[in-house]
Amino acid sequence: MTDFTNDTSMPRKRHMNTGQREYYVYFAVIFIATLPLAILTWTLTAARQMALPARGPIKAAWSQAQIITPRIFSA
C-alpha cells in the first residue's frame, strides 16, 4: 500500500491569506477613491503657489490609503 499523504516531490503553491487579500482590495478601493481629491488638491496648491508641490497626487493618495485602510481593519 502506498502512502501519498507525505509526497514532497511536488512543490506547493503558497496562497495568500484571505485577510491579506481583503486588505489589498480595501486598499485599492480607498486609493482609487482618494485619487481624484488628491489630484484636485495638488492642482489647486500648484496654482496658488505657482510651483509644483514636493509630493505628487499619487503619493498623496497612496499615503492616505495607507492611513485609512489599517484603521478599518483595527475597528
PDB file of N, CA, C, O and CB in Angstrom:
ATOM      1  N   MET A   1       0.843  -1.173   0.000  1.00  0.00           N
ATOM      2  CA  MET A   1       0.000   0.000   0.000  1.00  0.00           C
ATOM      3  C   MET A   1       0.893   1.241   0.000  1.00  0.00           C
ATOM      4  O   MET A   1       1.859   1.311   0.759  1.00  0.00           O
ATOM      5  CB  MET A   1      -0.962  -0.005   1.220  1.00  0.00           C
ATOM      6  N   THR A   2       0.575   2.208  -0.840  1.00  0.00           N
ATOM      7  CA  THR A   2       1.389   3.408  -0.988  1.00  0.00           C
ATOM      8  C   THR A   2       0.777   4.560  -0.197  1.00  0.00           C
ATOM      9  O   THR A   2      -0.439   4.751  -0.172  1.00  0.00           O
ATOM     10  CB  THR A   2       1.530   3.790  -2.475  1.00  0.00           C
ATOM     11  N   ASP A   3       1.659   5.316   0.448  1.00  0.00           N
ATOM     12  CA  ASP A   3       1.224   6.464   1.243  1.00  0.00           C
ATOM     13  C   ASP A   3       1.463   7.735   0.433  1.00  0.00           C
ATOM     14  O   ASP A   3       2.612   8.120   0.217  1.00  0.00           O
ATOM     15  CB  ASP A   3       1.978   6.525   2.615  1.00  0.00           C
ATOM     16  N   PHE A   4       0.402   8.384  -0.014  1.00  0.00           N
ATOM     17  CA  PHE A   4       0.516   9.603  -0.809  1.00  0.00           C
ATOM     18  C   PHE A   4       0.375  10.870   0.027  1.00  0.00           C
ATOM     19  O   PHE A   4       0.448  11.972  -0.517  1.00  0.00           O
ATOM     20  CB  PHE A   4      -0.524   9.601  -1.898  1.00  0.00           C
ATOM     21  N   THR A   5       0.179  10.741   1.319  1.00  0.00           N
ATOM     22  CA  THR A   5      -0.035  11.920   2.152  1.00  0.00           C
ATOM     23  C   THR A   5       1.247  12.703   2.403  1.00  0.00           C
ATOM     24  O   THR A   5       1.187  13.896   2.697  1.00  0.00           O
ATOM     25  CB  THR A   5      -0.642  11.513   3.468  1.00  0.00           C
ATOM     26  N   ASN A   6       2.386  12.066   2.295  1.00  0.00           N
ATOM     27  CA  ASN A   6       3.660  12.738   2.563  1.00  0.00           C
ATOM     28  C   ASN A   6       4.496  12.896   1.302  1.00  0.00           C
ATOM     29  O   ASN A   6       5.725  12.854   1.366  1.00  0.00           O
ATOM     30  CB  ASN A   6       4.449  11.967   3.606  1.00  0.00           C
ATOM     31  N   ASP A   7       3.866  13.072   0.188  1.00  0.00           N
ATOM     32  CA  ASP A   7       4.575  13.224  -1.074  1.00  0.00           C
ATOM     33  C   ASP A   7       5.158  14.626  -1.153  1.00  0.00           C
ATOM     34  O   ASP A   7       4.412  15.599  -1.263  1.00  0.00           O
ATOM     35  CB  ASP A   7       3.638  12.948  -2.275  1.00  0.00           C
ATOM     36  N   THR A   8       6.481  14.744  -1.098  1.00  0.00           N
ATOM     37  CA  THR A   8       7.147  16.049  -1.138  1.00  0.00           C
ATOM     38  C   THR A   8       7.772  16.337  -2.489  1.00  0.00           C
ATOM     39  O   THR A   8       8.503  17.317  -2.634  1.00  0.00           O
ATOM     40  CB  THR A   8       8.208  16.124  -0.067  1.00  0.00           C
ATOM     41  N   SER A   9       7.501  15.513  -3.466  1.00  0.00           N
ATOM     42  CA  SER A   9       8.119  15.708  -4.770  1.00  0.00           C
ATOM     43  C   SER A   9       7.520  16.880  -5.533  1.00  0.00           C
ATOM     44  O   SER A   9       8.189  17.462  -6.386  1.00  0.00           O
ATOM     45  CB  SER A   9       7.990  14.454  -5.590  1.00  0.00           C
ATOM     46  N   MET A  10       6.286  17.235  -5.246  1.00  0.00           N
ATOM     47  CA  MET A  10       5.631  18.339  -5.943  1.00  0.00           C
ATOM     48  C   MET A  10       5.666  19.585  -5.072  1.00  0.00           C
ATOM     49  O   MET A  10       5.218  19.547  -3.926  1.00  0.00           O
ATOM     50  CB  MET A  10       4.173  17.973  -6.311  1.00  0.00           C
ATOM     51  N   PRO A  11       6.196  20.700  -5.598  1.00  0.00           N
ATOM     52  CA  PRO A  11       6.207  21.937  -4.794  1.00  0.00           C
ATOM     53  C   PRO A  11       4.787  22.463  -4.603  1.00  0.00           C
ATOM     54  O   PRO A  11       3.945  22.386  -5.498  1.00  0.00           O
ATOM     55  CB  PRO A  11       7.091  23.022  -5.468  1.00  0.00           C
ATOM     56  N   ARG A  12       4.558  22.982  -3.445  1.00  0.00           N
ATOM     57  CA  ARG A  12       3.229  23.527  -3.140  1.00  0.00           C
ATOM     58  C   ARG A  12       3.222  25.018  -3.373  1.00  0.00           C
ATOM     59  O   ARG A  12       4.199  25.712  -3.095  1.00  0.00           O
ATOM     60  CB  ARG A  12       2.816  23.212  -1.688  1.00  0.00           C
ATOM     61  N   LYS A  13       2.118  25.496  -3.882  1.00  0.00           N
ATOM     62  CA  LYS A  13       1.958  26.934  -4.082  1.00  0.00           C
ATOM     63  C   LYS A  13       1.533  27.568  -2.773  1.00  0.00           C
ATOM     64  O   LYS A  13       0.727  27.018  -2.023  1.00  0.00           O
ATOM     65  CB  LYS A  13       0.926  27.235  -5.199  1.00  0.00           C
ATOM     66  N   ARG A  14       2.085  28.721  -2.521  1.00  0.00           N
ATOM     67  CA  ARG A  14       1.658  29.464  -1.339  1.00  0.00           C
ATOM     68  C   ARG A  14       0.485  30.345  -1.721  1.00  0.00           C
ATOM     69  O   ARG A  14       0.567  31.126  -2.669  1.00  0.00           O
ATOM     70  CB  ARG A  14       2.822  30.313  -0.749  1.00  0.00           C
ATOM     71  N   HIS A  15      -0.581  30.221  -0.999  1.00  0.00           N
ATOM     72  CA  HIS A  15      -1.763  31.029  -1.272  1.00  0.00           C
ATOM     73  C   HIS A  15      -1.806  32.194  -0.302  1.00  0.00           C
ATOM     74  O   HIS A  15      -1.389  32.088   0.851  1.00  0.00           O
ATOM     75  CB  HIS A  15      -3.054  30.184  -1.171  1.00  0.00           C
ATOM     76  N   MET A  16      -2.318  33.301  -0.799  1.00  0.00           N
ATOM     77  CA  MET A  16      -2.429  34.493   0.015  1.00  0.00           C
ATOM     78  C   MET A  16      -3.521  34.293   1.062  1.00  0.00           C
ATOM     79  O   MET A  16      -4.569  33.713   0.781  1.00  0.00           O
ATOM     80  CB  MET A  16      -2.725  35.729  -0.860  1.00  0.00           C
ATOM     81  N   ASN A  17      -3.269  34.763   2.225  1.00  0.00           N
ATOM     82  CA  ASN A  17      -4.245  34.699   3.299  1.00  0.00           C
ATOM     83  C   ASN A  17      -5.490  35.495   2.896  1.00  0.00           C
ATOM     84  O   ASN A  17      -5.377  36.534   2.244  1.00  0.00           O
ATOM     85  CB  ASN A  17      -3.643  35.242   4.626  1.00  0.00           C
ATOM     86  N   THR A  18      -6.658  35.019   3.275  1.00  0.00           N
ATOM     87  CA  THR A  18      -7.902  35.704   2.917  1.00  0.00           C
ATOM     88  C   THR A  18      -7.933  37.121   3.483  1.00  0.00           C
ATOM     89  O   THR A  18      -8.392  38.045   2.811  1.00  0.00           O
ATOM     90  CB  THR A  18      -9.113  34.909   3.423  1.00  0.00           C
ATOM     91  N   GLY A  19      -7.455  37.299   4.697  1.00  0.00           N
ATOM     92  CA  GLY A  19      -7.421  38.628   5.296  1.00  0.00           C
ATOM     93  C   GLY A  19      -6.492  39.569   4.551  1.00  0.00           C
ATOM     94  O   GLY A  19      -6.769  40.761   4.421  1.00  0.00           O
ATOM     95  N   GLN A  20      -5.391  39.025   4.066  1.00  0.00           N
ATOM     96  CA  GLN A  20      -4.444  39.835   3.316  1.00  0.00           C
ATOM     97  C   GLN A  20      -5.039  40.240   1.971  1.00  0.00           C
ATOM     98  O   GLN A  20      -4.858  41.372   1.524  1.00  0.00           O
ATOM     99  CB  GLN A  20      -3.126  39.074   3.113  1.00  0.00           C
ATOM    100  N   ARG A  21      -5.738  39.326   1.335  1.00  0.00           N
ATOM    101  CA  ARG A  21      -6.409  39.638   0.071  1.00  0.00           C
ATOM    102  C   ARG A  21      -7.471  40.712   0.275  1.00  0.00           C
ATOM    103  O   ARG A  21      -7.602  41.632  -0.532  1.00  0.00           O
ATOM    104  CB  ARG A  21      -7.044  38.374  -0.530  1.00  0.00           C
ATOM    105  N   GLU A  22      -8.222  40.584   1.359  1.00  0.00           N
ATOM    106  CA  GLU A  22      -9.263  41.572   1.671  1.00  0.00           C
ATOM    107  C   GLU A  22      -8.641  42.943   1.942  1.00  0.00           C
ATOM    108  O   GLU A  22      -9.190  43.966   1.533  1.00  0.00           O
ATOM    109  CB  GLU A  22     -10.097  41.114   2.891  1.00  0.00           C
ATOM    110  N   TYR A  23      -7.499  42.965   2.629  1.00  0.00           N
ATOM    111  CA  TYR A  23      -6.799  44.217   2.901  1.00  0.00           C
ATOM    112  C   TYR A  23      -6.416  44.905   1.592  1.00  0.00           C
ATOM    113  O   TYR A  23      -6.610  46.112   1.446  1.00  0.00           O
ATOM    114  CB  TYR A  23      -5.544  43.960   3.762  1.00  0.00           C
ATOM    115  N   TYR A  24      -5.872  44.142   0.638  1.00  0.00           N
ATOM    116  CA  TYR A  24      -5.472  44.720  -0.643  1.00  0.00           C
ATOM    117  C   TYR A  24      -6.666  45.233  -1.439  1.00  0.00           C
ATOM    118  O   TYR A  24      -6.558  46.242  -2.136  1.00  0.00           O
ATOM    119  CB  TYR A  24      -4.716  43.694  -1.462  1.00  0.00           C
ATOM    120  N   VAL A  25      -7.787  44.556  -1.342  1.00  0.00           N
ATOM    121  CA  VAL A  25      -8.995  45.033  -2.035  1.00  0.00           C
ATOM    122  C   VAL A  25      -9.451  46.351  -1.437  1.00  0.00           C
ATOM    123  O   VAL A  25      -9.744  47.296  -2.169  1.00  0.00           O
ATOM    124  CB  VAL A  25     -10.132  43.985  -1.950  1.00  0.00           C
ATOM    125  N   TYR A  26      -9.514  46.423  -0.111  1.00  0.00           N
ATOM    126  CA  TYR A  26      -9.898  47.669   0.545  1.00  0.00           C
ATOM    127  C   TYR A  26      -8.903  48.777   0.220  1.00  0.00           C
ATOM    128  O   TYR A  26      -9.301  49.912  -0.040  1.00  0.00           O
ATOM    129  CB  TYR A  26      -9.996  47.471   2.064  1.00  0.00           C
ATOM    130  N   PHE A  27      -7.616  48.456   0.233  1.00  0.00           N
ATOM    131  CA  PHE A  27      -6.587  49.445  -0.077  1.00  0.00           C
ATOM    132  C   PHE A  27      -6.790  50.003  -1.481  1.00  0.00           C
ATOM    133  O   PHE A  27      -6.711  51.215  -1.686  1.00  0.00           O
ATOM    134  CB  PHE A  27      -5.184  48.825   0.054  1.00  0.00           C
ATOM    135  N   ALA A  28      -7.052  49.128  -2.445  1.00  0.00           N
ATOM    136  CA  ALA A  28      -7.241  49.567  -3.832  1.00  0.00           C
ATOM    137  C   ALA A  28      -8.471  50.459  -3.970  1.00  0.00           C
ATOM    138  O   ALA A  28      -8.433  51.477  -4.661  1.00  0.00           O
ATOM    139  CB  ALA A  28      -7.369  48.356  -4.761  1.00  0.00           C
ATOM    140  N   VAL A  29      -9.550  50.077  -3.316  1.00  0.00           N
ATOM    141  CA  VAL A  29     -10.784  50.880  -3.388  1.00  0.00           C
ATOM    142  C   VAL A  29     -10.565  52.252  -2.767  1.00  0.00           C
ATOM    143  O   VAL A  29     -10.995  53.263  -3.323  1.00  0.00           O
ATOM    144  CB  VAL A  29     -11.952  50.158  -2.676  1.00  0.00           C
ATOM    145  N   ILE A  30      -9.901  52.291  -1.625  1.00  0.00           N
ATOM    146  CA  ILE A  30      -9.658  53.569  -0.957  1.00  0.00           C
ATOM    147  C   ILE A  30      -8.688  54.418  -1.770  1.00  0.00           C
ATOM    148  O   ILE A  30      -8.863  55.632  -1.873  1.00  0.00           O
ATOM    149  CB  ILE A  30      -9.109  53.344   0.465  1.00  0.00           C
ATOM    150  N   PHE A  31      -7.671  53.791  -2.347  1.00  0.00           N
ATOM    151  CA  PHE A  31      -6.720  54.528  -3.175  1.00  0.00           C
ATOM    152  C   PHE A  31      -7.424  55.163  -4.371  1.00  0.00           C
ATOM    153  O   PHE A  31      -7.195  56.332  -4.680  1.00  0.00           O
ATOM    154  CB  PHE A  31      -5.593  53.602  -3.653  1.00  0.00           C
ATOM    155  N   ILE A  32      -8.272  54.401  -5.037  1.00  0.00           N
ATOM    156  CA  ILE A  32      -8.999  54.920  -6.200  1.00  0.00           C
ATOM    157  C   ILE A  32      -9.965  56.033  -5.780  1.00  0.00           C
ATOM    158  O   ILE A  32     -10.172  56.995  -6.520  1.00  0.00           O
ATOM    159  CB  ILE A  32      -9.771  53.781  -6.908  1.00  0.00           C
ATOM    160  N   ALA A  33     -10.552  55.894  -4.590  1.00  0.00           N
ATOM    161  CA  ALA A  33     -11.495  56.909  -4.118  1.00  0.00           C
ATOM    162  C   ALA A  33     -10.778  58.205  -3.723  1.00  0.00           C
ATOM    163  O   ALA A  33     -11.330  59.290  -3.907  1.00  0.00           O
ATOM    164  CB  ALA A  33     -12.294  56.372  -2.927  1.00  0.00           C
ATOM    165  N   THR A  34      -9.567  58.111  -3.188  1.00  0.00           N
ATOM    166  CA  THR A  34      -8.863  59.323  -2.753  1.00  0.00           C
ATOM    167  C   THR A  34      -8.068  59.985  -3.877  1.00  0.00           C
ATOM    168  O   THR A  34      -7.656  61.137  -3.740  1.00  0.00           O
ATOM    169  CB  THR A  34      -7.930  58.991  -1.609  1.00  0.00           C
ATOM    170  N   LEU A  35      -7.853  59.295  -4.956  1.00  0.00           N
ATOM    171  CA  LEU A  35      -7.044  59.840  -6.046  1.00  0.00           C
ATOM    172  C   LEU A  35      -7.623  61.118  -6.669  1.00  0.00           C
ATOM    173  O   LEU A  35      -6.865  62.066  -6.871  1.00  0.00           O
ATOM    174  CB  LEU A  35      -6.886  58.797  -7.115  1.00  0.00           C
ATOM    175  N   PRO A  36      -8.933  61.197  -6.986  1.00  0.00           N
ATOM    176  CA  PRO A  36      -9.445  62.446  -7.567  1.00  0.00           C
ATOM    177  C   PRO A  36      -9.288  63.650  -6.637  1.00  0.00           C
ATOM    178  O   PRO A  36      -8.939  64.741  -7.088  1.00  0.00           O
ATOM    179  CB  PRO A  36     -10.905  62.280  -7.926  1.00  0.00           C
ATOM    180  N   LEU A  37      -9.540  63.459  -5.364  1.00  0.00           N
ATOM    181  CA  LEU A  37      -9.381  64.556  -4.413  1.00  0.00           C
ATOM    182  C   LEU A  37      -7.910  64.957  -4.277  1.00  0.00           C
ATOM    183  O   LEU A  37      -7.601  66.141  -4.143  1.00  0.00           O
ATOM    184  CB  LEU A  37      -9.952  64.159  -3.042  1.00  0.00           C
ATOM    185  N   ALA A  38      -7.016  63.994  -4.310  1.00  0.00           N
ATOM    186  CA  ALA A  38      -5.587  64.304  -4.234  1.00  0.00           C
ATOM    187  C   ALA A  38      -5.130  65.074  -5.470  1.00  0.00           C
ATOM    188  O   ALA A  38      -4.309  65.985  -5.369  1.00  0.00           O
ATOM    189  CB  ALA A  38      -4.766  63.014  -4.080  1.00  0.00           C
ATOM    190  N   ILE A  39      -5.659  64.708  -6.629  1.00  0.00           N
ATOM    191  CA  ILE A  39      -5.319  65.436  -7.860  1.00  0.00           C
ATOM    192  C   ILE A  39      -5.842  66.863  -7.788  1.00  0.00           C
ATOM    193  O   ILE A  39      -5.136  67.802  -8.156  1.00  0.00           O
ATOM    194  CB  ILE A  39      -5.897  64.718  -9.103  1.00  0.00           C
ATOM    195  N   LEU A  40      -7.065  67.031  -7.319  1.00  0.00           N
ATOM    196  CA  LEU A  40      -7.643  68.368  -7.181  1.00  0.00           C
ATOM    197  C   LEU A  40      -6.840  69.213  -6.198  1.00  0.00           C
ATOM    198  O   LEU A  40      -6.538  70.373  -6.481  1.00  0.00           O
ATOM    199  CB  LEU A  40      -9.104  68.276  -6.725  1.00  0.00           C
ATOM    200  N   THR A  41      -6.500  68.656  -5.069  1.00  0.00           N
ATOM    201  CA  THR A  41      -5.725  69.378  -4.059  1.00  0.00           C
ATOM    202  C   THR A  41      -4.346  69.756  -4.598  1.00  0.00           C
ATOM    203  O   THR A  41      -3.875  70.874  -4.392  1.00  0.00           O
ATOM    204  CB  THR A  41      -5.581  68.529  -2.785  1.00  0.00           C
ATOM    205  N   TRP A  42      -3.706  68.813  -5.289  1.00  0.00           N
ATOM    206  CA  TRP A  42      -2.385  69.074  -5.868  1.00  0.00           C
ATOM    207  C   TRP A  42      -2.451  70.192  -6.911  1.00  0.00           C
ATOM    208  O   TRP A  42      -1.578  71.058  -6.957  1.00  0.00           O
ATOM    209  CB  TRP A  42      -1.819  67.792  -6.503  1.00  0.00           C
ATOM    210  N   THR A  43      -3.495  70.167  -7.748  1.00  0.00           N
ATOM    211  CA  THR A  43      -3.659  71.180  -8.783  1.00  0.00           C
ATOM    212  C   THR A  43      -3.890  72.559  -8.173  1.00  0.00           C
ATOM    213  O   THR A  43      -3.281  73.537  -8.607  1.00  0.00           O
ATOM    214  CB  THR A  43      -4.819  70.814  -9.705  1.00  0.00           C
ATOM    215  N   LEU A  44      -4.761  72.645  -7.173  1.00  0.00           N
ATOM    216  CA  LEU A  44      -5.033  73.930  -6.529  1.00  0.00           C
ATOM    217  C   LEU A  44      -3.805  74.469  -5.802  1.00  0.00           C
ATOM    218  O   LEU A  44      -3.543  75.671  -5.836  1.00  0.00           O
ATOM    219  CB  LEU A  44      -6.192  73.792  -5.550  1.00  0.00           C
ATOM    220  N   THR A  45      -3.057  73.593  -5.151  1.00  0.00           N
ATOM    221  CA  THR A  45      -1.836  74.029  -4.468  1.00  0.00           C
ATOM    222  C   THR A  45      -0.811  74.531  -5.477  1.00  0.00           C
ATOM    223  O   THR A  45      -0.151  75.544  -5.242  1.00  0.00           O
ATOM    224  CB  THR A  45      -1.242  72.880  -3.632  1.00  0.00           C
ATOM    225  N   ALA A  46      -0.675  73.831  -6.591  1.00  0.00           N
ATOM    226  CA  ALA A  46       0.267  74.259  -7.624  1.00  0.00           C
ATOM    227  C   ALA A  46      -0.152  75.593  -8.228  1.00  0.00           C
ATOM    228  O   ALA A  46       0.698  76.430  -8.533  1.00  0.00           O
ATOM    229  CB  ALA A  46       0.375  73.198  -8.721  1.00  0.00           C
ATOM    230  N   ALA A  47      -1.458  75.798  -8.403  1.00  0.00           N
ATOM    231  CA  ALA A  47      -1.938  77.059  -8.975  1.00  0.00           C
ATOM    232  C   ALA A  47      -1.728  78.230  -8.011  1.00  0.00           C
ATOM    233  O   ALA A  47      -1.381  79.332  -8.437  1.00  0.00           O
ATOM    234  CB  ALA A  47      -3.423  76.943  -9.339  1.00  0.00           C
ATOM    235  N   ARG A  48      -1.938  77.990  -6.715  1.00  0.00           N
ATOM    236  CA  ARG A  48      -1.774  79.058  -5.733  1.00  0.00           C
ATOM    237  C   ARG A  48      -0.313  79.438  -5.537  1.00  0.00           C
ATOM    238  O   ARG A  48       0.015  80.622  -5.454  1.00  0.00           O
ATOM    239  CB  ARG A  48      -2.375  78.643  -4.408  1.00  0.00           C
ATOM    240  N   GLN A  49       0.564  78.445  -5.463  1.00  0.00           N
ATOM    241  CA  GLN A  49       1.968  78.712  -5.176  1.00  0.00           C
ATOM    242  C   GLN A  49       2.803  78.930  -6.436  1.00  0.00           C
ATOM    243  O   GLN A  49       3.968  79.318  -6.349  1.00  0.00           O
ATOM    244  CB  GLN A  49       2.548  77.575  -4.381  1.00  0.00           C
ATOM    245  N   MET A  50       2.221  78.686  -7.590  1.00  0.00           N
ATOM    246  CA  MET A  50       2.909  78.806  -8.872  1.00  0.00           C
ATOM    247  C   MET A  50       4.174  77.941  -8.920  1.00  0.00           C
ATOM    248  O   MET A  50       5.156  78.297  -9.571  1.00  0.00           O
ATOM    249  CB  MET A  50       3.265  80.267  -9.138  1.00  0.00           C
ATOM    250  N   ALA A  51       4.135  76.820  -8.233  1.00  0.00           N
ATOM    251  CA  ALA A  51       5.231  75.849  -8.230  1.00  0.00           C
ATOM    252  C   ALA A  51       4.638  74.473  -7.922  1.00  0.00           C
ATOM    253  O   ALA A  51       3.593  74.359  -7.281  1.00  0.00           O
ATOM    254  CB  ALA A  51       6.347  76.239  -7.180  1.00  0.00           C
ATOM    255  N   LEU A  52       5.317  73.454  -8.383  1.00  0.00           N
ATOM    256  CA  LEU A  52       4.823  72.102  -8.133  1.00  0.00           C
ATOM    257  C   LEU A  52       5.093  71.693  -6.692  1.00  0.00           C
ATOM    258  O   LEU A  52       6.205  71.878  -6.198  1.00  0.00           O
ATOM    259  CB  LEU A  52       5.471  71.101  -9.101  1.00  0.00           C
ATOM    260  N   PRO A  53       4.091  71.138  -6.009  1.00  0.00           N
ATOM    261  CA  PRO A  53       4.322  70.647  -4.644  1.00  0.00           C
ATOM    262  C   PRO A  53       5.331  69.501  -4.645  1.00  0.00           C
ATOM    263  O   PRO A  53       5.501  68.808  -5.648  1.00  0.00           O
ATOM    264  CB  PRO A  53       2.996  70.185  -4.004  1.00  0.00           C
ATOM    265  N   ALA A  54       5.991  69.315  -3.518  1.00  0.00           N
ATOM    266  CA  ALA A  54       7.024  68.278  -3.405  1.00  0.00           C
ATOM    267  C   ALA A  54       6.431  66.873  -3.543  1.00  0.00           C
ATOM    268  O   ALA A  54       7.054  65.986  -4.126  1.00  0.00           O
ATOM    269  CB  ALA A  54       7.755  68.404  -2.062  1.00  0.00           C
ATOM    270  N   ARG A  55       5.248  66.681  -3.014  1.00  0.00           N
ATOM    271  CA  ARG A  55       4.610  65.364  -3.057  1.00  0.00           C
ATOM    272  C   ARG A  55       3.542  65.372  -4.137  1.00  0.00           C
ATOM    273  O   ARG A  55       2.670  66.241  -4.150  1.00  0.00           O
ATOM    274  CB  ARG A  55       3.997  64.986  -1.675  1.00  0.00           C
ATOM    275  N   GLY A  56       3.610  64.417  -5.030  1.00  0.00           N
ATOM    276  CA  GLY A  56       2.657  64.336  -6.125  1.00  0.00           C
ATOM    277  C   GLY A  56       1.307  63.788  -5.692  1.00  0.00           C
ATOM    278  O   GLY A  56       1.166  63.313  -4.565  1.00  0.00           O
ATOM    279  N   PRO A  57       0.308  63.847  -6.575  1.00  0.00           N
ATOM    280  CA  PRO A  57      -1.030  63.389  -6.208  1.00  0.00           C
ATOM    281  C   PRO A  57      -1.113  61.883  -5.971  1.00  0.00           C
ATOM    282  O   PRO A  57      -1.891  61.439  -5.128  1.00  0.00           O
ATOM    283  CB  PRO A  57      -2.005  63.777  -7.280  1.00  0.00           C
ATOM    284  N   ILE A  58      -0.340  61.103  -6.685  1.00  0.00           N
ATOM    285  CA  ILE A  58      -0.380  59.649  -6.478  1.00  0.00           C
ATOM    286  C   ILE A  58       0.225  59.294  -5.128  1.00  0.00           C
ATOM    287  O   ILE A  58      -0.309  58.450  -4.408  1.00  0.00           O
ATOM    288  CB  ILE A  58       0.372  58.911  -7.611  1.00  0.00           C
ATOM    289  N   LYS A  59       1.321  59.925  -4.786  1.00  0.00           N
ATOM    290  CA  LYS A  59       1.949  59.698  -3.487  1.00  0.00           C
ATOM    291  C   LYS A  59       1.019  60.120  -2.351  1.00  0.00           C
ATOM    292  O   LYS A  59       0.954  59.448  -1.322  1.00  0.00           O
ATOM    293  CB  LYS A  59       3.279  60.459  -3.394  1.00  0.00           C
ATOM    294  N   ALA A  60       0.306  61.220  -2.529  1.00  0.00           N
ATOM    295  CA  ALA A  60      -0.632  61.687  -1.505  1.00  0.00           C
ATOM    296  C   ALA A  60      -1.790  60.707  -1.343  1.00  0.00           C
ATOM    297  O   ALA A  60      -2.177  60.387  -0.219  1.00  0.00           O
ATOM    298  CB  ALA A  60      -1.168  63.084  -1.862  1.00  0.00           C
ATOM    299  N   ALA A  61      -2.346  60.227  -2.459  1.00  0.00           N
ATOM    300  CA  ALA A  61      -3.449  59.266  -2.386  1.00  0.00           C
ATOM    301  C   ALA A  61      -2.975  57.951  -1.785  1.00  0.00           C
ATOM    302  O   ALA A  61      -3.701  57.315  -1.021  1.00  0.00           O
ATOM    303  CB  ALA A  61      -4.051  59.024  -3.779  1.00  0.00           C
ATOM    304  N   TRP A  62      -1.754  57.544  -2.129  1.00  0.00           N
ATOM    305  CA  TRP A  62      -1.195  56.296  -1.589  1.00  0.00           C
ATOM    306  C   TRP A  62      -1.033  56.397  -0.070  1.00  0.00           C
ATOM    307  O   TRP A  62      -1.372  55.462   0.656  1.00  0.00           O
ATOM    308  CB  TRP A  62       0.172  55.978  -2.255  1.00  0.00           C
ATOM    309  N   SER A  63      -0.517  57.526   0.407  1.00  0.00           N
ATOM    310  CA  SER A  63      -0.330  57.681   1.850  1.00  0.00           C
ATOM    311  C   SER A  63      -1.665  57.759   2.587  1.00  0.00           C
ATOM    312  O   SER A  63      -1.788  57.253   3.702  1.00  0.00           O
ATOM    313  CB  SER A  63       0.497  58.930   2.142  1.00  0.00           C
ATOM    314  N   GLN A  64      -2.660  58.389   1.971  1.00  0.00           N
ATOM    315  CA  GLN A  64      -3.994  58.412   2.593  1.00  0.00           C
ATOM    316  C   GLN A  64      -4.575  57.004   2.698  1.00  0.00           C
ATOM    317  O   GLN A  64      -5.180  56.651   3.711  1.00  0.00           O
ATOM    318  CB  GLN A  64      -4.950  59.315   1.786  1.00  0.00           C
ATOM    319  N   ALA A  65      -4.389  56.207   1.656  1.00  0.00           N
ATOM    320  CA  ALA A  65      -4.879  54.819   1.683  1.00  0.00           C
ATOM    321  C   ALA A  65      -4.136  54.008   2.740  1.00  0.00           C
ATOM    322  O   ALA A  65      -4.721  53.138   3.384  1.00  0.00           O
ATOM    323  CB  ALA A  65      -4.718  54.156   0.294  1.00  0.00           C
ATOM    324  N   GLN A  66      -2.831  54.296   2.921  1.00  0.00           N
ATOM    325  CA  GLN A  66      -2.055  53.603   3.946  1.00  0.00           C
ATOM    326  C   GLN A  66      -2.497  53.992   5.357  1.00  0.00           C
ATOM    327  O   GLN A  66      -2.334  53.212   6.295  1.00  0.00           O
ATOM    328  CB  GLN A  66      -0.573  53.900   3.769  1.00  0.00           C
ATOM    329  N   ILE A  67      -3.042  55.166   5.508  1.00  0.00           N
ATOM    330  CA  ILE A  67      -3.530  55.611   6.812  1.00  0.00           C
ATOM    331  C   ILE A  67      -4.930  55.065   7.088  1.00  0.00           C
ATOM    332  O   ILE A  67      -5.210  54.604   8.194  1.00  0.00           O
ATOM    333  CB  ILE A  67      -3.536  57.144   6.885  1.00  0.00           C
ATOM    334  N   ILE A  68      -5.804  55.116   6.092  1.00  0.00           N
ATOM    335  CA  ILE A  68      -7.212  54.768   6.287  1.00  0.00           C
ATOM    336  C   ILE A  68      -7.436  53.263   6.388  1.00  0.00           C
ATOM    337  O   ILE A  68      -8.201  52.817   7.243  1.00  0.00           O
ATOM    338  CB  ILE A  68      -8.041  55.327   5.153  1.00  0.00           C
ATOM    339  N   THR A  69      -6.796  52.481   5.546  1.00  0.00           N
ATOM    340  CA  THR A  69      -7.056  51.037   5.478  1.00  0.00           C
ATOM    341  C   THR A  69      -6.771  50.320   6.806  1.00  0.00           C
ATOM    342  O   THR A  69      -7.620  49.543   7.244  1.00  0.00           O
ATOM    343  CB  THR A  69      -6.211  50.414   4.372  1.00  0.00           C
ATOM    344  N   PRO A  70      -5.631  50.535   7.471  1.00  0.00           N
ATOM    345  CA  PRO A  70      -5.437  49.858   8.756  1.00  0.00           C
ATOM    346  C   PRO A  70      -6.464  50.249   9.817  1.00  0.00           C
ATOM    347  O   PRO A  70      -6.797  49.450  10.693  1.00  0.00           O
ATOM    348  CB  PRO A  70      -4.059  50.152   9.273  1.00  0.00           C
ATOM    349  N   ARG A  71      -6.961  51.477   9.733  1.00  0.00           N
ATOM    350  CA  ARG A  71      -7.976  51.897  10.700  1.00  0.00           C
ATOM    351  C   ARG A  71      -9.262  51.111  10.515  1.00  0.00           C
ATOM    352  O   ARG A  71      -9.953  50.817  11.491  1.00  0.00           O
ATOM    353  CB  ARG A  71      -8.255  53.393  10.571  1.00  0.00           C
ATOM    354  N   ILE A  72      -9.588  50.771   9.289  1.00  0.00           N
ATOM    355  CA  ILE A  72     -10.780  49.956   9.041  1.00  0.00           C
ATOM    356  C   ILE A  72     -10.606  48.572   9.638  1.00  0.00           C
ATOM    357  O   ILE A  72     -11.537  48.034  10.236  1.00  0.00           O
ATOM    358  CB  ILE A  72     -11.068  49.853   7.532  1.00  0.00           C
ATOM    359  N   PHE A  73      -9.427  47.990   9.484  1.00  0.00           N
ATOM    360  CA  PHE A  73      -9.193  46.633   9.971  1.00  0.00           C
ATOM    361  C   PHE A  73      -8.981  46.570  11.471  1.00  0.00           C
ATOM    362  O   PHE A  73      -9.171  45.511  12.069  1.00  0.00           O
ATOM    363  CB  PHE A  73      -8.006  46.040   9.278  1.00  0.00           C
ATOM    364  N   SER A  74      -8.595  47.666  12.094  1.00  0.00           N
ATOM    365  CA  SER A  74      -8.406  47.641  13.545  1.00  0.00           C
ATOM    366  C   SER A  74      -9.717  47.903  14.288  1.00  0.00           C
ATOM    367  O   SER A  74      -9.793  47.677  15.496  1.00  0.00           O
ATOM    368  CB  SER A  74      -7.357  48.675  13.958  1.00  0.00           C
ATOM    369  N   ALA A  75     -10.739  48.372  13.592  1.00  0.00           N
ATOM    370  CA  ALA A  75     -12.019  48.662  14.249  1.00  0.00           C
ATOM    371  C   ALA A  75     -12.803  47.411  14.529  1.00  0.00           C
ATOM    372  O   ALA A  75     -13.903  47.481  15.078  1.00  0.00           O
ATOM    373  CB  ALA A  75     -12.848  49.595  13.405  1.00  0.00           C
TER     374      ALA A  75
END
